[in-house]
């Protein structure tokens, strides 16, 4: 079975998450535990969003995450402590940078990591939420790496390799991620395939799709009135957050008030 067919087959069985008014969706924070300013920024972000009943993070929360060993580092412990202190529900879909998150993150979230995305209910409508790297189906080299990173064998190896080896893997992952974002398809933009986006939405019976990964906001009309949205990366543009409005509709804007 091809990657496209296997992913489409998963869509009808994705978990369903209710997103009540006030919920917020963001993506691509790329927090680095070696930079103390990132720990402070993350704490400020969660404090700013403390009234959100649900906060969804669509992957690449971390610059990279390579298993339980990383959770012992001071910077990582600060991130996990901030997650534990968040008063609302945190829903996390891993991206290509943090796909190797495991129990150490689930324990802080208090809920399972949603590896393959989920269906969110907004005002009675079904919305599909994914990281977005899975839409780069023409980048076969990256998709091979993606499948390998998600395998049980790779997870076991990474969790048990010496630190210097896992850091080398992180560098390789960065290179492939950059290539995936920059990869040019016929649409001349991000490499995320609109036809495949439409296929996944049909398989999940959803009217809207929200992803990250490409770091630049985009709204695309698909077949039969369906729409696909790409979020700006965190603080990289004016539409880096989706907020669920009072009537259950989507409101696009900045996650934090822009600094002057």
C-alpha positions in Angstrom: 0.0 0.0 0.0 1.4 3.4 -0.9 1.9 6.2 1.6 -1.1 8.1 0.2 -3.4 5.2 0.4 -2.3 4.1 3.9 -2.8 7.7 5.3 -6.2 8.1 3.6 -7.3 4.8 5.2 -6.5 6.2 8.7 -8.7 9.3 8.3 -12.2 7.8 9.0 -10.9 6.5 12.4 -9.2 9.7 13.7 -10.2 10.8 17.2 -12.8 13.5 17.5 -12.1 16.5 19.7 -14.7 19.1 20.6 -13.3 22.7 20.2 -15.6 25.0 22.2 -15.6 28.8 21.8 -12.3 30.3 22.9 -10.2 27.4 21.8 -7.0 28.3 20.0 -4.9 26.4 17.4 -1.2 27.2 16.7 1.7 25.5 15.0 5.5 25.6 14.5 6.9 27.2 17.6 10.3 25.5 17.1 11.3 26.0 20.8 14.9 25.2 21.5 15.8 24.1 25.1 19.3 25.5 24.7 17.9 29.1 24.4 16.5 30.3 27.8 14.6 33.1 26.0 12.4 30.3 24.4 11.5 29.0 27.8 10.4 32.4 28.9 8.5 32.9 25.6 6.6 29.6 26.0 5.6 30.5 29.6 4.3 33.9 28.5 2.4 32.3 25.6 0.6 29.8 27.9 -0.1 32.5 30.4 -1.6 34.7 27.6 -3.8 31.7 26.5 -4.8 30.6 30.0 -8.5 31.3 29.3 -8.5 29.0 26.3 -10.5 25.8 27.1 -8.5 23.9 24.5 -5.1 24.8 23.1 -4.1 22.8 20.0 -0.5 22.7 18.9 -0.1 21.2 15.3 3.4 20.0 15.6 7.0 21.4 15.7 6.5 22.7 19.2 10.2 21.9 19.6 13.1 22.5 17.3 13.8 18.9 17.8 12.9 16.2 20.4 14.7 12.9 20.6 13.1 11.0 23.4 13.3 10.7 27.2 17.0 11.7 27.4 16.1 15.1 26.2 13.4 15.5 28.8 16.1 15.5 31.5 17.7 18.6 30.1 17.0 21.9 32.0 15.5 23.7 29.1 13.2 20.7 28.3 12.1 20.5 31.9 11.1 24.1 31.8 8.9 23.4 28.8 7.3 20.4 30.4 6.6 22.3 33.6 4.8 25.0 31.7 2.7 22.4 29.9 1.7 20.8 33.3 0.7 24.2 34.7 -1.6 25.1 31.8 -5.2 25.2 33.2 -7.0 24.1 30.0 -6.7 21.1 27.8 -3.6 20.8 25.6 -4.0 18.8 22.3 -0.7 17.9 20.6 -0.2 16.6 17.1 3.6 16.0 16.5 5.4 17.5 13.6 8.5 16.3 11.7 10.8 17.9 14.4 9.2 16.3 17.4 7.7 13.0 16.1 9.8 11.1 18.6 8.0 12.6 21.6 6.7 9.8 23.8 5.5 9.1 27.4 7.6 11.9 28.8 5.5 14.4 26.9 2.2 12.5 27.4 2.7 12.6 31.1 2.9 16.4 31.0 0.0 16.8 28.6 -2.2 14.4 30.7 -3.6 13.0 27.4 -2.4 10.8 24.5 -0.4 12.4 21.7 -2.5 12.4 18.5 0.1 11.0 16.1 -2.0 11.2 13.0 -4.0 14.3 13.7 -7.7 14.5 14.7 -11.1 15.8 13.6 -12.2 18.9 15.5 -15.8 19.9 15.9 -16.4 23.6 15.4 -19.9 24.8 15.5 -21.2 21.4 14.4 -18.8 21.2 11.5 -16.0 18.6 11.1 -12.6 20.1 10.6 -9.5 18.0 9.9 -6.3 19.0 11.8 -2.9 17.7 10.7 0.7 18.9 11.0 1.0 19.3 7.2 4.2 17.5 6.3 2.2 14.5 5.2 0.8 16.6 2.3 4.3 16.8 0.7 3.7 13.5 -1.2 6.0 14.4 -4.2 9.0 14.5 -1.8 9.6 10.8 -1.7 13.0 11.1 0.1 11.4 13.0 3.0 8.4 10.6 3.2 10.8 7.6 3.5 12.5 9.4 6.4 9.1 10.2 7.9 8.1 6.6 7.8 11.4 5.5 9.3 11.2 8.0 12.2 7.7 6.7 13.1 8.7 3.1 13.2 9.0 1.1 16.4 12.6 0.1 15.4 13.7 3.7 15.0 12.1 4.8 18.2 13.9 2.0 20.1 17.2 2.9 18.5 16.9 6.6 19.2 15.9 6.1 22.7 18.9 3.9 23.4 21.7 5.6 21.3 24.4 7.8 22.8 23.5 11.5 22.9 26.1 12.5 20.3 24.5 10.1 17.8 20.9 11.4 18.4 22.2 15.0 18.0 23.5 14.0 14.6 20.1 12.6 13.7 18.5 15.9 14.7 20.8 17.8 12.3 19.8 15.4 9.5 16.1 15.9 10.4 16.6 19.7 10.2 18.0 19.4 6.7 15.2 17.2 5.4 12.6 19.5 7.0 14.1 22.6 5.3 14.1 20.7 2.0 10.5 19.7 2.5 9.3 23.2 3.1 11.2 24.6 0.2 10.3 21.8 -2.3 8.6 23.2 -5.3 5.6 21.6 -6.9 3.6 22.7 -9.9 1.8 25.2 -7.7 5.1 26.9 -7.2 4.7 27.3 -3.5 5.1 24.9 -0.5 5.2 21.4 -1.9 1.9 20.6 0.0 -0.3 18.9 -2.5 -3.9 20.4 -2.7 -5.2 17.3 -4.5 -4.0 15.1 -1.7 -5.4 17.6 0.9 -8.8 17.2 -0.8 -8.5 13.4 -0.7 -7.8 13.3 3.0 -10.7 15.7 3.7 -13.1 13.4 1.8 -11.8 10.4 3.6 -12.3 12.1 7.0 -15.7 13.6 6.0 -14.5 17.1 6.8 -15.4 20.5 5.3 -12.2 22.3 6.4 -8.5 21.3 6.8 -6.0 23.2 9.0 -2.2 22.5 8.9 1.1 24.1 9.7 4.6 23.0 8.5 4.9 25.5 5.6 5.1 28.5 7.9 3.1 30.9 5.7 -0.6 31.5 5.9 -2.6 30.4 2.9 -6.3 29.7 2.2 -7.2 27.4 -0.7 -10.6 26.6 -2.1 -10.9 22.9 -2.9 -13.7 20.8 -4.4 -17.4 21.1 -3.4 -16.8 24.2 -1.2 -14.2 22.7 1.1 -11.3 24.9 2.3 -7.8 24.2 3.3 -5.8 26.6 5.6 -2.1 26.8 6.3 -1.1 28.7 9.5 1.7 31.1 9.7 4.5 29.8 11.9 4.3 31.2 15.5 5.2 34.9 15.4 6.2 34.7 11.8 3.0 36.3 10.3 -0.3 38.0 11.2 -2.3 34.8 11.0 -0.4 32.4 13.3 -3.5 31.4 15.3 -7.0 30.1 14.7 -9.5 31.1 17.5 -12.9 29.5 17.8 -15.4 32.4 17.9 -18.6 32.7 20.1 -20.7 31.0 17.5 -18.2 28.3 16.7 -16.7 29.9 13.6 -13.0 30.4 12.9 -11.2 33.7 13.5 -7.7 34.1 12.1 -5.2 36.5 13.6 -2.0 36.9 15.7 -1.5 34.6 18.6 0.2 37.3 20.6 -0.2 41.1 20.3 2.6 42.2 17.9 5.5 43.9 19.6 6.1 47.5 18.7 
